[in-house]
Amino acid sequence: MTKTRSSGASQYKSFGLVLQAMVVLARKGDTCSSCEMAELLSSEATLLRKTMAKLTRAQILITKEGRDGGYALNCDPEKLTLADIFQALEAGEACSKAVNETMCGNALGEQMMGACSELFAEMDRSIVVVLEKYTLAEMVRKAGC
């Protein structure tokens, strides 16, 4: 049960880590290696690369190979919303998935999933609605970077 409970929470932790990395990239305005970002964030480069890969697939980031390689923003921080980042990480349904995974596999669990599914879906949507109000550039300014 512990493993299932942490699945949703880990997606939110990934969002927190990536949000910090995105602020670093926006502030720098140039390519930044995963090792450099990991050091700034007191994190692990391998964990960062794993989560940043999702943003690369979503074309939010571009990667550059080689000695001066790393990650760079592929879009304007003034137009990139936190919802774009959150959804690229596939964290958009983290709440409902995490809660549904805790439901028991019997008749009661099925009844509870049916009773709560609309509520959990609304919770997921509300998170995205809030994140759509903020851009990466605003986060850079708020962080004082």
Secondary structure, 3 states (H helix, E strand, C coil): CHHHHHHHHHHHHHHHHHHHHHHHHHHHCCCECHHHHHHHHCCCHHHHHHHHHHHHHCCCEEEECCCCCEEEECCCCCCCEHHHHHHHCCCCCHHHHHHHHHCCCCHHHHHHHHHHHHHHHHHHHHHHHHHCCCEHHHHHHHCCC
